Every structure is written in C-alpha cells, then in structure tokens.
Amino acid sequence: MDIIFKEESYKIIGSCMKVQMQLGAGFLESVYQEALEKQFIKDGIPYIREKILKIQFDGDNLKKLLRLTLFVLIK
C-alpha cells in the first residue's frame, strides 16, 4: 500500500508521537490540541485551527457541518 504524501505523513505522526510521549494519557482533548499546535509550530508543519467544512449528500449541503480540530496544510 502506497502512502500519499509519505514524508509529510511521517512528519505529522512524529509530532503526534512527541506530544503523546511527553504528556501521556488522561488529559482532555483541548490539552492535546494546544500541545500539538505548539509541536506543529516547532516542526514547521502548517495548519489551520478549527476548520469548518460543509458536508454534501446527493448534491445538497447538509445542515450539519464537520468541525476539524486541526487541519494540516500539505502543498
């Protein structure tokens, strides 16, 4: 199986692992979000915080929206 954006994927996963290894388990999502944002900045990973996306079904926009905590930008 080929990984799309292999280098970028490894870099993102590495940032996540750094946060997990340092903080461990048991915190609220907001703590991990803040720590991961700091790690993304350190690692030079561009991202958007709290990106809202519309969801389409059968050509129509649904009322519900998808809220992404962190949306990583890949060139």
C-alpha positions as CSV (number, residue, x, y, z in Angstrom):
1,M,0.0,0.0,0.0
2,D,1.4,3.4,-1.0
3,I,1.2,6.2,1.4
4,I,0.1,9.5,-0.1
5,F,2.3,12.4,1.0
6,K,4.7,9.9,2.7
7,E,7.2,12.4,4.1
8,E,4.5,14.8,5.3
9,S,2.6,11.9,6.9
10,Y,5.7,10.8,8.8
11,K,6.4,14.3,10.0
12,I,2.8,14.7,11.3
13,I,2.8,11.3,13.0
14,G,6.2,12.2,14.6
15,S,4.8,15.4,16.0
16,C,1.8,13.5,17.5
17,M,4.1,10.9,19.0
18,K,6.2,13.6,20.6
19,V,3.1,15.0,22.3
20,Q,1.9,11.6,23.4
21,M,5.2,10.6,24.8
22,Q,5.6,13.8,26.8
23,L,2.0,14.2,28.1
24,G,0.9,10.5,28.2
25,A,-2.7,9.6,28.6
26,G,-5.6,11.1,30.6
27,F,-5.9,14.8,29.5
28,L,-8.8,16.5,27.8
29,E,-8.7,16.9,24.1
30,S,-8.1,20.6,24.5
31,V,-4.8,19.9,26.2
32,Y,-3.5,17.7,23.4
33,Q,-4.7,20.2,20.8
34,E,-2.7,23.0,22.4
35,A,0.4,20.9,22.8
36,L,0.1,19.6,19.2
37,E,-0.2,23.1,17.9
38,K,3.0,24.1,19.7
39,Q,4.7,21.0,18.3
40,F,3.5,21.7,14.8
41,I,5.0,25.2,15.0
42,K,8.3,23.7,16.3
43,D,8.3,21.2,13.5
44,G,7.3,23.7,10.8
45,I,4.0,22.0,10.0
46,P,1.5,24.5,8.6
47,Y,-2.1,24.0,9.9
48,I,-5.4,25.7,10.4
49,R,-7.2,25.6,13.8
50,E,-10.9,24.7,14.0
51,K,-11.6,24.4,10.2
52,I,-15.3,24.1,9.4
53,L,-16.3,22.1,6.3
54,K,-19.7,21.7,4.6
55,I,-20.9,18.1,4.0
56,Q,-22.7,17.3,0.8
57,F,-25.1,14.4,0.3
58,D,-26.7,13.7,-3.1
59,G,-25.7,17.1,-4.3
60,D,-27.2,19.0,-1.4
61,N,-25.4,20.6,1.6
62,L,-26.4,19.0,4.9
63,K,-27.3,21.2,7.9
64,K,-24.6,19.6,10.0
65,L,-21.0,20.8,9.5
66,L,-17.8,18.9,10.0
67,R,-15.5,20.7,12.6
68,L,-11.9,19.7,12.3
69,T,-9.8,20.4,15.4
70,L,-6.6,20.8,13.4
71,F,-6.4,20.8,9.6
72,V,-2.9,20.2,8.3
73,L,-1.9,22.0,5.1
74,I,0.0,20.0,2.6
75,K,1.4,21.5,-0.6
